[in-house]
């Protein structure tokens, strides 16, 4: 038991120092001793992602979200990972499960919905992009004026004015 606390302490310390390889090594040791802890699997996935092992991270995020279907954080972390790597169908699957396990998650999903709409809108011509972005901004009026300006700039419908 003592060695688990030592590994956990070293893993957290390495992660805080952004030494992702060491963090992954220590989380892997913890995972091998107990692969029924969602938090350890998620932390291992984070460390793998940060050190650039996206395949390993994908495997661990999926494992955590699949093994622990009712764990809201496991669903959210898997969904966010898949959103970041552009696998929107998988992201939607896990984020919907997240929403079903945590009713307070609606604001997170609202934000992600905006990001996904912008991402998808980049595949069309600029006029359609401007129209879609304006519609999104009308729907998502929770963005403050600064966020609206940055959002429009990033989507190409407005030049950035700092």
Secondary structure, 3 states (H helix, E strand, C coil): CHHHHHHHHHHHHHHHCCCHHHHHHHHHHHHHHCCCCHHHHHHHHHHHHHCCCHHHHHHHHHHHHHHCCCCHHHHHHHHHHHHHCCCHHHHHHHHHHHHHHCHHHHHHHHHHHHHHHHHHHCCCCHHHHHHHHHHHHHHCCCCCHHHHHHHHHHHCCCCCCC
